[in-house]
């Protein structure tokens, strides 16, 4: 069975995105909102690198269209994270 080839960095991107989302509750549990995304991104990068080596040993170079989509995805993740952070920050300041 032929293994599917993904563009270089495919699993790292997914790891960072999931780490950021899963890190927010960690920050809330620790009582410091800023630590959550930092911990989540660090774990996401580690998991993404591991998956990249395991599932994509021979990556192909992304096309220009795929690079543009990846940049758009990362921008959307960044803006989403900032909006979530601001909502949590404002709600913490108002209701605390």
NULUM-562647 format. One line per field, with one value per residue: residue in three letters; x, z, y of N, C-alpha, C, O in turn. Coordinates in nm, 3 decimals. Atoms other than C-alpha are relative to their C-alpha. Layout:
N
aa <- Ala,...
nc1 <- X,...
nc3 <- Z,...
nc2 <- Y,...
cac1 <- X,...
cac3 <- Z,...
cac2 <- Y,...
cc1 <- X,...
cc3 <- Z,...
cc2 <- Y,...
oc1 <- X,...
oc3 <- Z,...
oc2 <- Y,...
This chain:
96
aa <- Unk,Unk,Unk,Unk,Unk,Unk,Unk,Unk,Unk,Unk,Unk,Unk,Unk,Unk,Unk,Unk,Unk,Unk,Unk,Unk,Unk,Unk,Unk,Unk,Unk,Unk,Unk,Unk,Unk,Unk,Unk,Unk,Unk,Unk,Unk,Unk,Unk,Unk,Unk,Unk,Unk,Unk,Unk,Unk,Unk,Unk,Unk,Unk,Unk,Unk,Unk,Unk,Unk,Unk,Unk,Unk,Unk,Unk,Unk,Unk,Unk,Unk,Unk,Unk,Unk,Unk,Unk,Unk,Unk,Unk,Unk,Unk,Unk,Unk,Unk,Unk,Unk,Unk,Unk,Unk,Unk,Unk,Unk,Unk,Unk,Unk,Unk,Unk,Unk,Unk,Unk,Unk,Unk,Unk,Unk,Unk
nc1 <- 0.084,-0.081,0.023,0.034,-0.098,0.058,-0.098,-0.089,0.056,0.144,0.037,-0.042,0.107,0.113,-0.040,0.003,0.140,0.064,-0.065,0.050,0.138,0.002,-0.075,0.081,0.051,-0.112,-0.027,0.107,-0.018,-0.117,0.029,-0.077,0.044,-0.111,-0.076,0.071,-0.040,-0.144,-0.018,0.066,-0.078,-0.121,0.038,0.045,-0.117,-0.064,0.085,-0.004,-0.129,0.002,0.087,-0.063,-0.103,0.061,0.099,-0.039,-0.146,-0.050,0.095,-0.015,-0.001,0.134,0.018,0.028,0.137,-0.001,-0.069,0.094,0.102,-0.063,-0.015,0.135,0.040,-0.076,0.051,0.131,-0.025,-0.054,0.108,0.095,-0.061,0.002,0.138,0.032,-0.076,0.062,0.129,-0.027,-0.059,0.104,0.094,-0.068,-0.007,0.134,0.070,-0.086
nc3 <- 0.000,0.015,-0.104,0.054,-0.027,-0.035,0.013,-0.114,-0.107,-0.011,-0.134,-0.096,0.001,-0.075,-0.140,-0.060,-0.010,-0.108,-0.126,-0.039,-0.046,-0.123,-0.103,-0.069,-0.129,-0.091,-0.056,-0.095,-0.117,-0.074,-0.051,0.076,0.137,0.095,0.003,0.075,0.140,0.011,-0.025,0.109,0.124,-0.017,0.013,0.139,0.088,-0.026,0.057,0.146,0.049,-0.012,0.107,0.129,0.024,0.006,0.107,0.122,0.005,0.127,0.036,0.128,-0.012,0.026,0.115,-0.038,-0.050,-0.134,-0.089,-0.029,-0.090,-0.130,-0.059,-0.039,-0.117,-0.116,-0.032,-0.063,-0.134,-0.081,-0.032,-0.088,-0.133,-0.058,-0.037,-0.118,-0.110,-0.039,-0.063,-0.134,-0.078,-0.033,-0.092,-0.129,-0.061,-0.034,-0.096,-0.110
nc2 <- -0.118,-0.120,-0.100,-0.131,-0.106,-0.129,-0.108,-0.017,-0.081,0.024,0.045,-0.102,-0.099,0.055,0.011,-0.134,-0.042,0.074,-0.038,-0.131,0.016,0.079,-0.069,-0.102,0.050,0.020,-0.132,-0.032,0.086,-0.048,-0.133,-0.098,0.023,-0.007,0.125,0.104,0.009,0.027,0.143,0.072,-0.010,0.079,0.141,0.020,0.009,0.130,0.105,-0.018,0.049,0.146,0.052,-0.030,0.102,0.132,0.018,-0.071,0.006,-0.051,-0.105,-0.068,-0.146,-0.053,-0.089,-0.139,-0.005,0.059,-0.094,-0.109,0.054,0.017,-0.134,-0.043,0.077,-0.047,-0.133,0.018,0.056,-0.109,-0.092,0.069,0.005,-0.134,-0.032,0.080,-0.058,-0.126,0.030,0.053,-0.108,-0.097,0.062,0.013,-0.133,-0.048,0.086,0.044
cac1 <- 0.000,0.139,0.179,0.019,0.262,0.169,0.329,0.617,0.493,0.139,0.129,0.317,0.046,-0.225,-0.030,0.008,-0.361,-0.480,-0.225,-0.344,-0.707,-0.638,-0.401,-0.667,-0.838,-0.497,-0.433,-0.770,-0.700,-0.361,-0.517,-0.294,-0.444,-0.113,0.043,-0.225,-0.157,0.219,0.205,-0.041,0.171,0.485,0.312,0.149,0.485,0.630,0.334,0.335,0.707,0.658,0.366,0.559,0.847,0.617,0.347,0.530,0.888,0.921,0.739,0.674,0.727,0.400,0.267,0.216,-0.157,-0.096,0.150,-0.112,-0.373,-0.129,-0.054,-0.427,-0.490,-0.214,-0.345,-0.697,-0.564,-0.368,-0.669,-0.898,-0.654,-0.631,-1.011,-1.050,-0.776,-0.941,-1.283,-1.140,-0.936,-1.231,-1.465,-1.205,-1.164,-1.538,-1.657,-1.365
cac3 <- 0.000,-0.104,0.172,0.106,0.080,0.246,0.198,0.427,0.764,0.729,1.066,1.245,1.140,1.276,1.597,1.663,1.593,1.824,2.091,2.091,2.128,2.396,2.582,2.668,2.931,3.076,3.123,3.290,3.520,3.615,3.684,3.432,3.087,2.918,3.014,2.843,2.479,2.541,2.688,2.419,2.131,2.275,2.312,1.969,1.802,1.971,1.869,1.516,1.470,1.594,1.356,1.073,1.114,1.161,0.898,0.644,0.612,0.251,0.230,-0.095,-0.149,-0.123,-0.430,-0.430,-0.378,-0.078,0.069,0.040,0.207,0.488,0.544,0.550,0.797,1.029,1.008,1.092,1.387,1.511,1.491,1.650,1.937,1.987,1.991,2.240,2.456,2.454,2.537,2.831,2.945,2.931,3.101,3.373,3.432,3.438,3.644,3.880
cac2 <- 0.000,0.334,0.592,0.931,1.224,1.548,1.889,1.972,2.104,1.964,1.789,2.067,2.313,2.086,2.026,2.399,2.463,2.187,2.280,2.639,2.537,2.277,2.507,2.765,2.543,2.463,2.834,2.878,2.582,2.727,3.065,3.240,3.277,3.354,3.021,2.812,2.901,2.897,2.546,2.432,2.560,2.402,2.066,2.107,2.167,1.858,1.642,1.789,1.719,1.363,1.304,1.470,1.223,0.924,0.982,1.200,1.073,1.186,1.522,1.695,2.064,2.259,2.435,2.812,2.761,2.533,2.785,3.059,2.836,2.751,3.121,3.195,2.915,3.033,3.390,3.273,3.070,3.371,3.603,3.344,3.299,3.674,3.711,3.425,3.574,3.917,3.771,3.579,3.878,4.118,3.870,3.812,4.186,4.251,3.953,3.909
cc1 <- 0.089,-0.039,-0.026,0.106,-0.074,0.105,0.082,-0.065,-0.149,-0.041,0.042,-0.108,-0.119,0.032,-0.006,-0.146,-0.071,0.060,-0.050,-0.141,-0.005,0.076,-0.080,-0.060,0.111,0.035,-0.105,0.014,0.117,-0.023,0.077,-0.027,0.116,0.078,-0.065,0.041,0.149,0.029,-0.060,0.078,0.128,-0.029,-0.044,0.115,0.068,-0.080,0.003,0.130,0.006,-0.085,0.061,0.105,-0.062,-0.086,0.039,0.153,0.060,-0.093,0.025,-0.004,-0.141,-0.002,-0.027,-0.139,-0.007,0.071,-0.092,-0.110,0.058,0.018,-0.135,-0.049,0.071,-0.046,-0.135,0.016,0.051,-0.110,-0.103,0.055,-0.001,-0.141,-0.040,0.071,-0.065,-0.135,0.021,0.056,-0.106,-0.100,0.063,0.006,-0.138,-0.061,0.086,-0.001
cc3 <- 0.000,0.106,-0.065,0.040,0.024,-0.023,0.129,0.104,0.024,0.143,0.107,0.010,0.081,0.148,0.071,0.018,0.115,0.136,0.050,0.057,0.132,0.114,0.077,0.130,0.102,0.067,0.102,0.127,0.086,0.061,-0.069,-0.148,-0.098,-0.007,-0.087,-0.146,-0.017,0.021,-0.115,-0.129,0.010,-0.014,-0.142,-0.099,0.018,-0.062,-0.153,-0.061,0.003,-0.110,-0.138,-0.034,-0.021,-0.125,-0.133,-0.014,-0.127,-0.049,-0.138,0.024,-0.031,-0.124,0.052,0.060,0.142,0.101,0.039,0.096,0.140,0.071,0.047,0.123,0.126,0.042,0.070,0.142,0.093,0.042,0.093,0.142,0.068,0.045,0.126,0.122,0.050,0.068,0.142,0.090,0.045,0.099,0.138,0.071,0.046,0.115,0.118,0.111
cc2 <- 0.124,0.104,0.136,0.101,0.131,0.108,0.013,0.093,-0.021,-0.035,0.100,0.108,-0.048,-0.012,0.134,0.045,-0.071,0.035,0.133,-0.010,-0.075,0.066,0.103,-0.053,-0.025,0.133,0.041,-0.083,0.046,0.138,0.110,-0.026,-0.005,-0.131,-0.106,-0.010,-0.030,-0.148,-0.081,0.003,-0.083,-0.150,-0.030,-0.011,-0.135,-0.114,0.008,-0.050,-0.153,-0.063,0.022,-0.107,-0.138,-0.019,0.064,-0.002,0.059,0.111,0.057,0.150,0.052,0.089,0.141,0.014,-0.057,0.091,0.115,-0.046,-0.017,0.135,0.053,-0.073,0.049,0.140,-0.010,-0.055,0.109,0.096,-0.064,-0.006,0.134,0.038,-0.077,0.056,0.128,-0.022,-0.049,0.109,0.101,-0.060,-0.017,0.135,0.050,-0.080,-0.043,0.097
oc1 <- 0.182,-0.156,0.042,0.152,-0.162,0.224,0.036,-0.113,-0.208,-0.133,-0.021,-0.140,-0.175,-0.054,-0.054,-0.180,-0.140,-0.013,-0.070,-0.172,-0.079,0.055,-0.047,-0.051,0.090,0.060,-0.073,-0.008,0.113,0.055,0.075,0.024,0.111,0.137,0.004,0.084,0.188,0.107,0.001,0.088,0.167,0.045,-0.012,0.110,0.109,-0.023,0.009,0.128,0.057,-0.044,0.047,0.111,-0.015,-0.074,-0.025,0.216,0.175,-0.170,0.138,-0.058,-0.201,0.096,-0.050,-0.159,-0.073,0.029,-0.094,-0.150,-0.009,-0.006,-0.145,-0.111,0.008,-0.051,-0.160,-0.056,0.009,-0.120,-0.153,-0.018,-0.026,-0.157,-0.100,0.013,-0.080,-0.167,-0.048,0.019,-0.109,-0.142,-0.006,-0.016,-0.148,-0.118,0.038,0.066
oc3 <- 0.080,0.127,-0.160,0.154,-0.053,-0.031,0.238,0.068,0.107,0.198,0.213,0.119,0.160,0.233,0.185,0.123,0.194,0.235,0.170,0.159,0.223,0.230,0.191,0.231,0.222,0.188,0.206,0.237,0.208,0.145,-0.025,-0.206,-0.196,-0.111,-0.146,-0.189,-0.109,-0.054,-0.162,-0.198,-0.086,-0.081,-0.196,-0.191,-0.080,-0.124,-0.220,-0.166,-0.089,-0.174,-0.227,-0.148,-0.104,-0.193,-0.235,-0.014,-0.127,-0.143,-0.187,0.125,-0.130,-0.155,0.171,0.157,0.228,0.216,0.154,0.185,0.239,0.191,0.154,0.211,0.230,0.161,0.168,0.232,0.208,0.160,0.184,0.238,0.189,0.151,0.217,0.230,0.171,0.164,0.234,0.207,0.161,0.193,0.239,0.192,0.148,0.207,0.203,0.212
oc2 <- 0.136,0.133,0.175,0.102,0.171,0.078,-0.024,0.201,0.048,0.026,0.107,0.155,0.028,0.013,0.142,0.101,-0.007,0.044,0.150,0.051,-0.036,0.031,0.134,0.018,-0.011,0.137,0.099,-0.032,0.035,0.183,0.225,-0.122,-0.079,-0.161,-0.189,-0.117,-0.102,-0.208,-0.177,-0.099,-0.149,-0.222,-0.136,-0.093,-0.198,-0.204,-0.095,-0.114,-0.216,-0.159,-0.061,-0.155,-0.216,-0.121,0.039,0.104,0.102,0.090,0.057,0.196,0.011,0.157,0.161,0.087,0.001,0.100,0.157,0.028,0.015,0.146,0.113,-0.013,0.067,0.170,0.061,-0.013,0.118,0.131,0.002,0.018,0.143,0.098,-0.021,0.067,0.147,0.048,-0.005,0.119,0.140,0.008,-0.005,0.142,0.118,-0.023,-0.117,0.076
